[in-house]
Amino acid sequence: MSTYEPLVQNALVLALLAFSIHVAVRAGAFSVTGVACYGTGAYTAGALAINDVPVPLAVLAAVAQAAVLGLVLALVLGRLHSLYLAMATFAFVLLVQVLALEWESVTGGALGLLGIPVGITTPALLAITAICALGVALLERGRSGRMLEVLRLDDQLAGSLGIPVVRNRRAALVLSAALGGLSGACSALLFSVFTPDQISFSLIVDALTMIVIGGTAAWYGPVIGAAVVASLPEVFAFAGSYRPALQAAIVVVLVIYAPDGAVGLVRAVTSRVRRARRPAEATQPVPEEVPS
């Protein structure tokens, strides 16, 4: 195994989780439902794999249960906005962690699920992440992309344009939950262990950090954010127990000086390069016509 393979694996799993948050935020829903479904997806896939269910079926079951759970939450919470929705989904993440601790017959309690058969390889995980990235990129193009942008900016404007706000936001929450479940299933089947500590408040912080660092204006923002967050333990190993504080400081600085994240920086640089490459003749004065 390559020295950097575990880092790459972690980054790919985190990218799937970041996509789950990204989809919800793009639709104007500040929701961390994907983090909760990361946990339920991991336990579903892990428990099924331990009982000799084929890996593809275990993953599909994890995604399906996450989507159903997301639908239920979307129906209940779909009309909530901003901080109210965020707090409700934060509470749901903590509820999933408590259930994971208490439901020992299924989750293994505090010890978690151990000895999960490894059913996903790095190339397979890379392919899954690439397919999801392509799907999110296509979702952000054309009519659906314009609709998501309006939903993100202003509910009232979206409604005045005939966009069904509640229905589309619920659909985004279901997709967010499914991606979270897929991320959790891949984690459990890749690392062969899953414990309640892996769905703690720190995972919420990591998920939001990925979104802040990468930005939400384009599909590649979550990929950049996931790569950075996966690298932080190595980069800031010297900080020890102060790493979370250092990570929080980075987020604060980015929110102030780069509110659009890496996507905003990439677009700013691209715009400057395009302006610099304009044909020289476009900036030269047009010669006056010589009178005949």
C-alpha positions as protocol buffer text, in pm:
chain_id: "A"
residue {
  index: 1
  type: MET
  ca { x: 0 y: 0 z: 0 }
}
residue {
  index: 2
  type: SER
  ca { x: 131 y: 344 z: -90 }
}
residue {
  index: 3
  type: THR
  ca { x: 222 y: 576 z: 196 }
}
residue {
  index: 4
  type: TYR
  ca { x: -37 y: 826 z: 78 }
}
residue {
  index: 5
  type: GLU
  ca { x: -315 y: 580 z: -4 }
}
residue {
  index: 6
  type: PRO
  ca { x: -496 y: 614 z: 333 }
}
residue {
  index: 7
  type: LEU
  ca { x: -487 y: 992 z: 289 }
}
residue {
  index: 8
  type: VAL
  ca { x: -635 y: 961 z: -61 }
}
residue {
  index: 9
  type: GLN
  ca { x: -902 y: 720 z: 64 }
}
residue {
  index: 10
  type: ASN
  ca { x: -1001 y: 956 z: 344 }
}
residue {
  index: 11
  type: ALA
  ca { x: -1012 y: 1251 z: 104 }
}
residue {
  index: 12
  type: LEU
  ca { x: -1242 y: 1062 z: -135 }
}
residue {
  index: 13
  type: VAL
  ca { x: -1481 y: 961 z: 144 }
}
residue {
  index: 14
  type: LEU
  ca { x: -1486 y: 1318 z: 272 }
}
residue {
  index: 15
  type: ALA
  ca { x: -1551 y: 1444 z: -82 }
}
residue {
  index: 16
  type: LEU
  ca { x: -1869 y: 1234 z: -98 }
}
residue {
  index: 17
  type: LEU
  ca { x: -1975 y: 1374 z: 240 }
}
residue {
  index: 18
  type: ALA
  ca { x: -1896 y: 1728 z: 122 }
}
residue {
  index: 19
  type: PHE
  ca { x: -2111 y: 1674 z: -188 }
}
residue {
  index: 20
  type: SER
  ca { x: -2402 y: 1587 z: 42 }
}
residue {
  index: 21
  type: ILE
  ca { x: -2372 y: 1920 z: 224 }
}
residue {
  index: 22
  type: HIS
  ca { x: -2302 y: 2106 z: -100 }
}
residue {
  index: 23
  type: VAL
  ca { x: -2623 y: 1988 z: -270 }
}
residue {
  index: 24
  type: ALA
  ca { x: -2837 y: 2107 z: 21 }
}
residue {
  index: 25
  type: VAL
  ca { x: -2662 y: 2443 z: 50 }
}
residue {
  index: 26
  type: ARG
  ca { x: -2689 y: 2503 z: -326 }
}
residue {
  index: 27
  type: ALA
  ca { x: -3066 y: 2468 z: -290 }
}
residue {
  index: 28
  type: GLY
  ca { x: -3068 y: 2724 z: -10 }
}
residue {
  index: 29
  type: ALA
  ca { x: -3100 y: 2469 z: 273 }
}
residue {
  index: 30
  type: PHE
  ca { x: -2840 y: 2496 z: 549 }
}
residue {
  index: 31
  type: SER
  ca { x: -2865 y: 2129 z: 645 }
}
residue {
  index: 32
  type: VAL
  ca { x: -2623 y: 1870 z: 784 }
}
residue {
  index: 33
  type: THR
  ca { x: -2860 y: 1580 z: 725 }
}
residue {
  index: 34
  type: GLY
  ca { x: -2585 y: 1421 z: 517 }
}
residue {
  index: 35
  type: VAL
  ca { x: -2368 y: 1388 z: 827 }
}
residue {
  index: 36
  type: ALA
  ca { x: -2640 y: 1194 z: 1010 }
}
residue {
  index: 37
  type: CYS
  ca { x: -2695 y: 972 z: 707 }
}
residue {
  index: 38
  type: TYR
  ca { x: -2320 y: 917 z: 689 }
}
residue {
  index: 39
  type: GLY
  ca { x: -2362 y: 735 z: 1020 }
}
residue {
  index: 40
  type: THR
  ca { x: -2676 y: 542 z: 932 }
}
residue {
  index: 41
  type: GLY
  ca { x: -2529 y: 445 z: 594 }
}
residue {
  index: 42
  type: ALA
  ca { x: -2210 y: 318 z: 754 }
}
residue {
  index: 43
  type: TYR
  ca { x: -2396 y: 107 z: 1009 }
}
residue {
  index: 44
  type: THR
  ca { x: -2637 y: -29 z: 747 }
}
residue {
  index: 45
  type: ALA
  ca { x: -2364 y: -131 z: 502 }
}
residue {
  index: 46
  type: GLY
  ca { x: -2135 y: -258 z: 779 }
}
residue {
  index: 47
  type: ALA
  ca { x: -2400 y: -472 z: 947 }
}
residue {
  index: 48
  type: LEU
  ca { x: -2511 y: -622 z: 615 }
}
residue {
  index: 49
  type: ALA
  ca { x: -2153 y: -694 z: 506 }
}
residue {
  index: 50
  type: ILE
  ca { x: -2080 y: -868 z: 837 }
}
residue {
  index: 51
  type: ASN
  ca { x: -2381 y: -1091 z: 766 }
}
residue {
  index: 52
  type: ASP
  ca { x: -2240 y: -1187 z: 424 }
}
residue {
  index: 53
  type: VAL
  ca { x: -2462 y: -965 z: 212 }
}
residue {
  index: 54
  type: PRO
  ca { x: -2285 y: -883 z: -119 }
}
residue {
  index: 55
  type: VAL
  ca { x: -2112 y: -546 z: -117 }
}
residue {
  index: 56
  type: PRO
  ca { x: -2316 y: -390 z: -402 }
}
residue {
  index: 57
  type: LEU
  ca { x: -2641 y: -479 z: -224 }
}
residue {
  index: 58
  type: ALA
  ca { x: -2507 y: -350 z: 107 }
}
residue {
  index: 59
  type: VAL
  ca { x: -2416 y: -17 z: -52 }
}
residue {
  index: 60
  type: LEU
  ca { x: -2752 y: 10 z: -231 }
}
residue {
  index: 61
  type: ALA
  ca { x: -2934 y: -66 z: 94 }
}
residue {
  index: 62
  type: ALA
  ca { x: -2734 y: 203 z: 274 }
}
residue {
  index: 63
  type: VAL
  ca { x: -2814 y: 461 z: 7 }
}
residue {
  index: 64
  type: ALA
  ca { x: -3182 y: 359 z: -4 }
}
residue {
  index: 65
  type: GLN
  ca { x: -3233 y: 383 z: 373 }
}
residue {
  index: 66
  type: ALA
  ca { x: -3055 y: 720 z: 376 }
}
residue {
  index: 67
  type: ALA
  ca { x: -3279 y: 849 z: 97 }
}
residue {
  index: 68
  type: VAL
  ca { x: -3593 y: 733 z: 281 }
}
residue {
  index: 69
  type: LEU
  ca { x: -3467 y: 893 z: 601 }
}
residue {
  index: 70
  type: GLY
  ca { x: -3392 y: 1211 z: 407 }
}
residue {
  index: 71
  type: LEU
  ca { x: -3744 y: 1209 z: 261 }
}
residue {
  index: 72
  type: VAL
  ca { x: -3900 y: 1180 z: 607 }
}
residue {
  index: 73
  type: LEU
  ca { x: -3685 y: 1465 z: 737 }
}
residue {
  index: 74
  type: ALA
  ca { x: -3760 y: 1672 z: 427 }
}
residue {
  index: 75
  type: LEU
  ca { x: -4135 y: 1630 z: 479 }
}
residue {
  index: 76
  type: VAL
  ca { x: -4104 y: 1727 z: 845 }
}
residue {
  index: 77
  type: LEU
  ca { x: -3841 y: 2000 z: 818 }
}
residue {
  index: 78
  type: GLY
  ca { x: -3880 y: 2112 z: 457 }
}
residue {
  index: 79
  type: ARG
  ca { x: -4044 y: 2444 z: 547 }
}
residue {
  index: 80
  type: LEU
  ca { x: -3779 y: 2545 z: 799 }
}
residue {
  index: 81
  type: HIS
  ca { x: -3516 y: 2797 z: 694 }
}
residue {
  index: 82
  type: SER
  ca { x: -3158 y: 2899 z: 772 }
}
residue {
  index: 83
  type: LEU
  ca { x: -3064 y: 2856 z: 1138 }
}
residue {
  index: 84
  type: TYR
  ca { x: -3386 y: 2675 z: 1231 }
}
residue {
  index: 85
  type: LEU
  ca { x: -3319 y: 2403 z: 974 }
}
residue {
  index: 86
  type: ALA
  ca { x: -2952 y: 2392 z: 1069 }
}
residue {
  index: 87
  type: MET
  ca { x: -3026 y: 2346 z: 1440 }
}
residue {
  index: 88
  type: ALA
  ca { x: -3286 y: 2076 z: 1368 }
}
residue {
  index: 89
  type: THR
  ca { x: -3043 y: 1876 z: 1156 }
}
residue {
  index: 90
  type: PHE
  ca { x: -2759 y: 1932 z: 1406 }
}
residue {
  index: 91
  type: ALA
  ca { x: -2984 y: 1777 z: 1671 }
}
residue {
  index: 92
  type: PHE
  ca { x: -3060 y: 1484 z: 1441 }
}
residue {
  index: 93
  type: VAL
  ca { x: -2688 y: 1410 z: 1399 }
}
residue {
  index: 94
  type: LEU
  ca { x: -2647 y: 1396 z: 1776 }
}
residue {
  index: 95
  type: LEU
  ca { x: -2958 y: 1174 z: 1800 }
}
residue {
  index: 96
  type: VAL
  ca { x: -2802 y: 927 z: 1555 }
}
residue {
  index: 97
  type: GLN
  ca { x: -2487 y: 919 z: 1767 }
}
residue {
  index: 98
  type: VAL
  ca { x: -2689 y: 846 z: 2083 }
}
residue {
  index: 99
  type: LEU
  ca { x: -2879 y: 567 z: 1906 }
}
residue {
  index: 100
  type: ALA
  ca { x: -2548 y: 423 z: 1787 }
}
residue {
  index: 101
  type: LEU
  ca { x: -2426 y: 412 z: 2146 }
}
residue {
  index: 102
  type: GLU
  ca { x: -2743 y: 261 z: 2290 }
}
residue {
  index: 103
  type: TRP
  ca { x: -2855 y: 15 z: 2019 }
}
residue {
  index: 104
  type: GLU
  ca { x: -2578 y: -233 z: 2096 }
}
residue {
  index: 105
  type: SER
  ca { x: -2739 y: -534 z: 1928 }
}
residue {
  index: 106
  type: VAL
  ca { x: -2711 y: -363 z: 1589 }
}
residue {
  index: 107
  type: THR
  ca { x: -2436 y: -103 z: 1620 }
}
residue {
  index: 108
  type: GLY
  ca { x: -2203 y: -270 z: 1869 }
}
residue {
  index: 109
  type: GLY
  ca { x: -2248 y: 12 z: 2119 }
}
residue {
  index: 110
  type: ALA
  ca { x: -1947 y: 221 z: 2216 }
}
residue {
  index: 111
  type: LEU
  ca { x: -1709 y: -28 z: 2051 }
}
residue {
  index: 112
  type: GLY
  ca { x: -1887 y: 5 z: 1718 }
}
residue {
  index: 113
  type: LEU
  ca { x: -1883 y: -243 z: 1433 }
}
residue {
  index: 114
  type: LEU
  ca { x: -1550 y: -424 z: 1413 }
}
residue {
  index: 115
  type: GLY
  ca { x: -1423 y: -664 z: 1150 }
}
residue {
  index: 116
  type: ILE
  ca { x: -1635 y: -533 z: 865 }
}
residue {
  index: 117
  type: PRO
  ca { x: -1519 y: -713 z: 547 }
}
residue {
  index: 118
  type: VAL
  ca { x: -1324 y: -477 z: 323 }
}
residue {
  index: 119
  type: GLY
  ca { x: -1538 y: -457 z: 12 }
}
residue {
  index: 120
  type: ILE
  ca { x: -1428 y: -138 z: -162 }
}
residue {
  index: 121
  type: THR
  ca { x: -1090 y: -69 z: -317 }
}
residue {
  index: 122
  type: THR
  ca { x: -930 y: 269 z: -381 }
}
residue {
  index: 123
  type: PRO
  ca { x: -993 y: 255 z: -760 }
}
residue {
  index: 124
  type: ALA
  ca { x: -1359 y: 167 z: -697 }
}
residue {
  index: 125
  type: LEU
  ca { x: -1393 y: 453 z: -449 }
}
residue {
  index: 126
  type: LEU
  ca { x: -1230 y: 689 z: -699 }
}
residue {
  index: 127
  type: ALA
  ca { x: -1479 y: 579 z: -966 }
}
residue {
  index: 128
  type: ILE
  ca { x: -1775 y: 630 z: -729 }
}
residue {
  index: 129
  type: THR
  ca { x: -1653 y: 977 z: -635 }
}
residue {
  index: 130
  type: ALA
  ca { x: -1594 y: 1069 z: -1000 }
}
residue {
  index: 131
  type: ILE
  ca { x: -1947 y: 959 z: -1096 }
}
residue {
  index: 132
  type: CYS
  ca { x: -2097 y: 1162 z: -810 }
}
residue {
  index: 133
  type: ALA
  ca { x: -1886 y: 1464 z: -907 }
}
residue {
  index: 134
  type: LEU
  ca { x: -2009 y: 1433 z: -1266 }
}
residue {
  index: 135
  type: GLY
  ca { x: -2369 y: 1408 z: -1146 }
}
residue {
  index: 136
  type: VAL
  ca { x: -2337 y: 1720 z: -929 }
}
residue {
  index: 137
  type: ALA
  ca { x: -2164 y: 1906 z: -1214 }
}
residue {
  index: 138
  type: LEU
  ca { x: -2446 y: 1819 z: -1455 }
}
residue {
  index: 139
  type: LEU
  ca { x: -2704 y: 1924 z: -1194 }
}
residue {
  index: 140
  type: GLU
  ca { x: -2542 y: 2268 z: -1182 }
}
residue {
  index: 141
  type: ARG
  ca { x: -2564 y: 2319 z: -1558 }
}
residue {
  index: 142
  type: GLY
  ca { x: -2848 y: 2451 z: -1769 }
}
residue {
  index: 143
  type: ARG
  ca { x: -3197 y: 2504 z: -1634 }
}
residue {
  index: 144
  type: SER
  ca { x: -3146 y: 2307 z: -1312 }
}
residue {
  index: 145
  type: GLY
  ca { x: -2831 y: 2506 z: -1235 }
}
residue {
  index: 146
  type: ARG
  ca { x: -3011 y: 2838 z: -1280 }
}
residue {
  index: 147
  type: MET
  ca { x: -3295 y: 2715 z: -1062 }
}
residue {
  index: 148
  type: LEU
  ca { x: -3055 y: 2611 z: -785 }
}
residue {
  index: 149
  type: GLU
  ca { x: -2883 y: 2949 z: -800 }
}
residue {
  index: 150
  type: VAL
  ca { x: -3213 y: 3134 z: -760 }
}
residue {
  index: 151
  type: LEU
  ca { x: -3315 y: 2904 z: -473 }
}
residue {
  index: 152
  type: ARG
  ca { x: -2985 y: 2972 z: -300 }
}
residue {
  index: 153
  type: LEU
  ca { x: -3014 y: 3348 z: -337 }
}
residue {
  index: 154
  type: ASP
  ca { x: -3379 y: 3426 z: -265 }
}
residue {
  index: 155
  type: ASP
  ca { x: -3686 y: 3212 z: -187 }
}
residue {
  index: 156
  type: GLN
  ca { x: -3931 y: 3488 z: -274 }
}
residue {
  index: 157
  type: LEU
  ca { x: -3766 y: 3554 z: -608 }
}
residue {
  index: 158
  type: ALA
  ca { x: -3774 y: 3181 z: -685 }
}
residue {
  index: 159
  type: GLY
  ca { x: -4144 y: 3166 z: -601 }
}
residue {
  index: 160
  type: SER
  ca { x: -4221 y: 3469 z: -816 }
}
residue {
  index: 161
  type: LEU
  ca { x: -4049 y: 3296 z: -1109 }
}
residue {
  index: 162
  type: GLY
  ca { x: -4274 y: 2993 z: -1071 }
}
residue {
  index: 163
  type: ILE
  ca { x: -4012 y: 2768 z: -911 }
}
residue {
  index: 164
  type: PRO
  ca { x: -4168 y: 2525 z: -657 }
}
residue {
  index: 165
  type: VAL
  ca { x: -3941 y: 2617 z: -365 }
}
residue {
  index: 166
  type: VAL
  ca { x: -4053 y: 2362 z: -107 }
}
residue {
  index: 167
  type: ARG
  ca { x: -4065 y: 2068 z: -350 }
}
residue {
  index: 168
  type: ASN
  ca { x: -3721 y: 2137 z: -495 }
}
residue {
  index: 169
  type: ARG
  ca { x: -3569 y: 2195 z: -154 }
}
residue {
  index: 170
  type: ARG
  ca { x: -3711 y: 1865 z: -32 }
}
residue {
  index: 171
  type: ALA
  ca { x: -3564 y: 1690 z: -336 }
}
residue {
  index: 172
  type: ALA
  ca { x: -3226 y: 1844 z: -256 }
}
residue {
  index: 173
  type: LEU
  ca { x: -3248 y: 1719 z: 103 }
}
residue {
  index: 174
  type: VAL
  ca { x: -3326 y: 1366 z: -17 }
}
residue {
  index: 175
  type: LEU
  ca { x: -3030 y: 1373 z: -256 }
}
residue {
  index: 176
  type: SER
  ca { x: -2811 y: 1515 z: 22 }
}
residue {
  index: 177
  type: ALA
  ca { x: -2911 y: 1229 z: 252 }
}
residue {
  index: 178
  type: ALA
  ca { x: -2845 y: 967 z: -17 }
}
residue {
  index: 179
  type: LEU
  ca { x: -2495 y: 1104 z: -80 }
}
residue {
  index: 180
  type: GLY
  ca { x: -2429 y: 1105 z: 293 }
}
residue {
  index: 181
  type: GLY
  ca { x: -2538 y: 742 z: 317 }
}
residue {
  index: 182
  type: LEU
  ca { x: -2313 y: 650 z: 25 }
}
residue {
  index: 183
  type: SER
  ca { x: -2019 y: 823 z: 194 }
}
residue {
  index: 184
  type: GLY
  ca { x: -2077 y: 634 z: 519 }
}
residue {
  index: 185
  type: ALA
  ca { x: -2114 y: 300 z: 341 }
}
residue {
  index: 186
  type: CYS
  ca { x: -1786 y: 354 z: 157 }
}
residue {
  index: 187
  type: SER
  ca { x: -1612 y: 447 z: 483 }
}
residue {
  index: 188
  type: ALA
  ca { x: -1730 y: 135 z: 665 }
}
residue {
  index: 189
  type: LEU
  ca { x: -1648 y: -100 z: 377 }
}
residue {
  index: 190
  type: LEU
  ca { x: -1310 y: 62 z: 319 }
}
residue {
  index: 191
  type: PHE
  ca { x: -1170 y: 94 z: 672 }
}
residue {
  index: 192
  type: SER
  ca { x: -1348 y: -217 z: 817 }
}
residue {
  index: 193
  type: VAL
  ca { x: -1451 y: -42 z: 1139 }
}
residue {
  index: 194
  type: PHE
  ca { x: -1709 y: 220 z: 1237 }
}
residue {
  index: 195
  type: THR
  ca { x: -1772 y: 365 z: 1583 }
}
residue {
  index: 196
  type: PRO
  ca { x: -2011 y: 628 z: 1727 }
}
residue {
  index: 197
  type: ASP
  ca { x: -1716 y: 865 z: 1768 }
}
residue {
  index: 198
  type: GLN
  ca { x: -1702 y: 896 z: 1390 }
}
residue {
  index: 199
  type: ILE
  ca { x: -2037 y: 1079 z: 1383 }
}
residue {
  index: 200
  type: SER
  ca { x: -1964 y: 1323 z: 1662 }
}
residue {
  index: 201
  type: PHE
  ca { x: -1983 y: 1702 z: 1652 }
}
residue {
  index: 202
  type: SER
  ca { x: -1630 y: 1711 z: 1511 }
}
residue {
  index: 203
  type: LEU
  ca { x: -1757 y: 1554 z: 1188 }
}
residue {
  index: 204
  type: ILE
  ca { x: -2009 y: 1837 z: 1155 }
}
residue {
  index: 205
  type: VAL
  ca { x: -1723 y: 2084 z: 1197 }
}
residue {
  index: 206
  type: ASP
  ca { x: -1518 y: 1902 z: 932 }
}
residue {
  index: 207
  type: ALA
  ca { x: -1813 y: 1896 z: 691 }
}
residue {
  index: 208
  type: LEU
  ca { x: -1876 y: 2268 z: 727 }
}
residue {
  index: 209
  type: THR
  ca { x: -1503 y: 2339 z: 705 }
}
residue {
  index: 210
  type: MET
  ca { x: -1490 y: 2160 z: 369 }
}
residue {
  index: 211
  type: ILE
  ca { x: -1774 y: 2375 z: 239 }
}
residue {
  index: 212
  type: VAL
  ca { x: -1618 y: 2699 z: 365 }
}
residue {
  index: 213
  type: ILE
  ca { x: -1273 y: 2617 z: 227 }
}
residue {
  index: 214
  type: GLY
  ca { x: -1394 y: 2488 z: -109 }
}
residue {
  index: 215
  type: GLY
  ca { x: -1692 y: 2714 z: -163 }
}
residue {
  index: 216
  type: THR
  ca { x: -2039 y: 2627 z: -287 }
}
residue {
  index: 217
  type: ALA
  ca { x: -2050 y: 2806 z: -621 }
}
residue {
  index: 218
  type: ALA
  ca { x: -1926 y: 2504 z: -822 }
}
residue {
  index: 219
  type: TRP
  ca { x: -1902 y: 2126 z: -797 }
}
residue {
  index: 220
  type: TYR
  ca { x: -1525 y: 2122 z: -750 }
}
residue {
  index: 221
  type: GLY
  ca { x: -1545 y: 2326 z: -430 }
}
residue {
  index: 222
  type: PRO
  ca { x: -1625 y: 2020 z: -213 }
}
residue {
  index: 223
  type: VAL
  ca { x: -1339 y: 1827 z: -377 }
}
residue {
  index: 224
  type: ILE
  ca { x: -1089 y: 2098 z: -287 }
}
residue {
  index: 225
  type: GLY
  ca { x: -1232 y: 2131 z: 63 }
}
residue {
  index: 226
  type: ALA
  ca { x: -1216 y: 1755 z: 121 }
}
residue {
  index: 227
  type: ALA
  ca { x: -854 y: 1737 z: 5 }
}
residue {
  index: 228
  type: VAL
  ca { x: -757 y: 2019 z: 241 }
}
residue {
  index: 229
  type: VAL
  ca { x: -944 y: 1881 z: 543 }
}
residue {
  index: 230
  type: ALA
  ca { x: -804 y: 1531 z: 486 }
}
residue {
  index: 231
  type: SER
  ca { x: -454 y: 1682 z: 483 }
}
residue {
  index: 232
  type: LEU
  ca { x: -496 y: 1895 z: 797 }
}
residue {
  index: 233
  type: PRO
  ca { x: -402 y: 1620 z: 1049 }
}
residue {
  index: 234
  type: GLU
  ca { x: -71 y: 1572 z: 867 }
}
residue {
  index: 235
  type: VAL
  ca { x: -1 y: 1939 z: 806 }
}
residue {
  index: 236
  type: PHE
  ca { x: -89 y: 2047 z: 1160 }
}
residue {
  index: 237
  type: ALA
  ca { x: 42 y: 1740 z: 1342 }
}
residue {
  index: 238
  type: PHE
  ca { x: 272 y: 1971 z: 1538 }
}
residue {
  index: 239
  type: ALA
  ca { x: -31 y: 2147 z: 1691 }
}
residue {
  index: 240
  type: GLY
  ca { x: -147 y: 1838 z: 1881 }
}
residue {
  index: 241
  type: SER
  ca { x: -466 y: 1906 z: 2078 }
}
residue {
  index: 242
  type: TYR
  ca { x: -472 y: 2263 z: 1945 }
}
residue {
  index: 243
  type: ARG
  ca { x: -542 y: 2147 z: 1588 }
}
residue {
  index: 244
  type: PRO
  ca { x: -921 y: 2207 z: 1611 }
}
residue {
  index: 245
  type: ALA
  ca { x: -856 y: 2563 z: 1732 }
}
residue {
  index: 246
  type: LEU
  ca { x: -613 y: 2620 z: 1447 }
}
residue {
  index: 247
  type: GLN
  ca { x: -864 y: 2476 z: 1200 }
}
residue {
  index: 248
  type: ALA
  ca { x: -1133 y: 2708 z: 1337 }
}
residue {
  index: 249
  type: ALA
  ca { x: -900 y: 3007 z: 1298 }
}
residue {
  index: 250
  type: ILE
  ca { x: -842 y: 2916 z: 932 }
}
residue {
  index: 251
  type: VAL
  ca { x: -1217 y: 2899 z: 874 }
}
residue {
  index: 252
  type: VAL
  ca { x: -1268 y: 3242 z: 1032 }
}
residue {
  index: 253
  type: VAL
  ca { x: -994 y: 3394 z: 815 }
}
residue {
  index: 254
  type: LEU
  ca { x: -1143 y: 3239 z: 500 }
}
residue {
  index: 255
  type: VAL
  ca { x: -1493 y: 3359 z: 584 }
}
residue {
  index: 256
  type: ILE
  ca { x: -1360 y: 3714 z: 620 }
}
residue {
  index: 257
  type: TYR
  ca { x: -1114 y: 3733 z: 331 }
}
residue {
  index: 258
  type: ALA
  ca { x: -1238 y: 3463 z: 90 }
}
residue {
  index: 259
  type: PRO
  ca { x: -1612 y: 3419 z: 153 }
}
residue {
  index: 260
  type: ASP
  ca { x: -1656 y: 3227 z: -173 }
}
residue {
  index: 261
  type: GLY
  ca { x: -1381 y: 2980 z: -82 }
}
residue {
  index: 262
  type: ALA
  ca { x: -1144 y: 2821 z: -330 }
}
residue {
  index: 263
  type: VAL
  ca { x: -1405 y: 2840 z: -604 }
}
residue {
  index: 264
  type: GLY
  ca { x: -1417 y: 3217 z: -572 }
}
residue {
  index: 265
  type: LEU
  ca { x: -1037 y: 3240 z: -584 }
}
residue {
  index: 266
  type: VAL
  ca { x: -1020 y: 3014 z: -890 }
}
residue {
  index: 267
  type: ARG
  ca { x: -1282 y: 3221 z: -1072 }
}
residue {
  index: 268
  type: ALA
  ca { x: -1108 y: 3548 z: -982 }
}
residue {
  index: 269
  type: VAL
  ca { x: -774 y: 3420 z: -1114 }
}
residue {
  index: 270
  type: THR
  ca { x: -938 y: 3280 z: -1428 }
}
residue {
  index: 271
  type: SER
  ca { x: -1111 y: 3612 z: -1492 }
}
residue {
  index: 272
  type: ARG
  ca { x: -783 y: 3803 z: -1460 }
}
residue {
  index: 273
  type: VAL
  ca { x: -604 y: 3562 z: -1694 }
}
residue {
  index: 274
  type: ARG
  ca { x: -879 y: 3599 z: -1954 }
}
residue {
  index: 275
  type: ARG
  ca { x: -860 y: 3978 z: -1937 }
}
residue {
  index: 276
  type: ALA
  ca { x: -482 y: 3963 z: -1974 }
}
residue {
  index: 277
  type: ARG
  ca { x: -512 y: 3742 z: -2284 }
}
residue {
  index: 278
  type: ARG
  ca { x: -744 y: 3970 z: -2475 }
}
residue {
  index: 279
  type: PRO
  ca { x: -608 y: 4048 z: -2822 }
}
residue {
  index: 280
  type: ALA
  ca { x: -378 y: 4345 z: -2816 }
}
residue {
  index: 281
  type: GLU
  ca { x: -563 y: 4503 z: -3105 }
}
residue {
  index: 282
  type: ALA
  ca { x: -880 y: 4518 z: -2898 }
}
residue {
  index: 283
  type: THR
  ca { x: -711 y: 4769 z: -2667 }
}
residue {
  index: 284
  type: GLN
  ca { x: -538 y: 4971 z: -2940 }
}
residue {
  index: 285
  type: PRO
  ca { x: -702 y: 5293 z: -3065 }
}
residue {
  index: 286
  type: VAL
  ca { x: -896 y: 5257 z: -3389 }
}
residue {
  index: 287
  type: PRO
  ca { x: -715 y: 5454 z: -3667 }
}
residue {
  index: 288
  type: GLU
  ca { x: -907 y: 5749 z: -3804 }
}
residue {
  index: 289
  type: GLU
  ca { x: -1028 y: 5729 z: -4161 }
}
residue {
  index: 290
  type: VAL
  ca { x: -829 y: 5936 z: -4409 }
}
residue {
  index: 291
  type: PRO
  ca { x: -1063 y: 6174 z: -4595 }
}
residue {
  index: 292
  type: SER
  ca { x: -1071 y: 6113 z: -4968 }
}
